[in-house]
Amino acid sequence: MARDQGLEEILREDFETLNALAEKVVFLLARLLDGKLIFAARDDGMLVRLGKGRDSWTFEQPDIVPMISRGRKIQGWVRAGPSTFWDNVLCRKLVDSALDFVRSLPAN
């Protein structure tokens, strides 16, 4: 699974003002808030954590589909394709929705 340096830089710029976010790079770029995964970026787009029941609006958007892992739909996660990140309004809405959900989770 390859990394997309351009997408990673866009996301770094979006999050530079949020000091609480940690960046982890393994085989992809992941962003965490208080130890909780928000999204993971890779060469074919990004996985975004929106929360169970909070992702239905995204499926009306082009290039956003449910996250599938080992043939099973993962509730509350979506896979946003690369074209999503050229739409600044949609990208910001995804990021803000993910942050809102993760902030609503109980502390570890």
C-alpha positions in Angstrom: 0.0 0.0 0.0 1.7 3.2 -1.2 1.6 6.6 0.4 0.4 9.7 -1.4 2.9 12.5 -0.4 0.6 15.2 -2.0 -2.5 14.1 0.0 -0.4 13.9 3.2 0.8 17.5 2.7 -2.8 18.8 2.2 -3.8 17.1 5.4 -0.9 18.4 7.3 -1.8 21.9 6.3 -5.4 21.4 7.3 -4.4 20.2 10.8 -1.4 22.4 11.6 -3.4 24.5 14.0 -4.6 21.5 16.0 -1.8 20.8 18.4 -3.6 17.9 20.0 -3.3 15.8 16.9 -0.6 13.2 16.7 0.8 12.0 13.3 1.8 8.4 12.9 3.4 7.1 9.7 3.7 3.3 9.3 2.6 2.1 5.8 0.2 5.0 5.7 -0.3 8.4 7.3 -2.7 8.3 10.3 -3.9 11.2 12.4 -5.0 10.6 16.0 -6.7 12.9 18.6 -6.1 11.9 22.2 -4.9 8.5 21.0 -8.1 7.9 18.9 -7.8 7.4 15.1 -9.5 10.0 13.0 -8.3 9.1 9.5 -5.7 7.3 7.6 -4.4 8.5 4.2 -2.9 6.3 1.5 -2.3 6.4 -2.3 -6.0 5.7 -3.2 -7.5 8.3 -0.8 -8.3 8.2 2.8 -10.3 6.3 5.4 -12.3 8.7 7.6 -13.9 7.9 11.0 -17.3 9.5 11.1 -19.1 7.3 13.7 -21.9 4.8 13.4 -25.0 6.4 11.9 -23.2 9.6 11.0 -21.9 8.7 7.6 -25.1 8.5 5.4 -24.7 12.0 4.0 -21.3 11.1 2.5 -22.8 8.5 0.2 -24.5 11.2 -1.8 -21.1 12.5 -2.7 -19.0 11.3 -5.6 -16.0 9.2 -4.8 -17.0 8.3 -1.2 -18.0 4.7 -0.4 -18.4 2.6 2.7 -15.2 1.2 4.1 -15.0 -2.5 3.4 -12.5 -4.7 5.3 -12.3 -8.4 4.6 -15.6 -8.3 2.7 -17.4 -6.6 5.6 -18.8 -3.1 5.8 -17.2 -1.2 8.7 -19.9 0.9 10.3 -19.1 4.6 10.8 -16.0 4.6 8.4 -15.9 5.8 4.8 -13.3 5.5 2.0 -13.0 8.9 0.3 -11.2 8.8 -3.1 -8.6 11.2 -4.3 -11.1 13.5 -6.1 -12.6 14.4 -2.7 -9.6 16.3 -1.7 -9.8 18.7 -4.7 -13.1 19.9 -3.3 -12.0 22.0 -0.4 -15.6 22.4 1.0 -16.3 18.7 1.0 -12.8 17.8 2.4 -13.3 20.3 5.2 -16.7 18.9 6.0 -15.3 15.4 6.2 -12.5 16.4 8.5 -14.8 18.5 10.7 -17.3 15.7 11.0 -14.5 13.2 11.9 -13.2 15.6 14.5 -16.6 16.2 16.0 -17.2 12.4 16.3 -13.8 11.6 17.9 -14.2 14.5 20.4 -17.5 13.0 21.5 -15.9 9.7 22.5 -15.1 9.1 26.2 -11.6 9.7 27.4 -9.2 6.7 27.4 
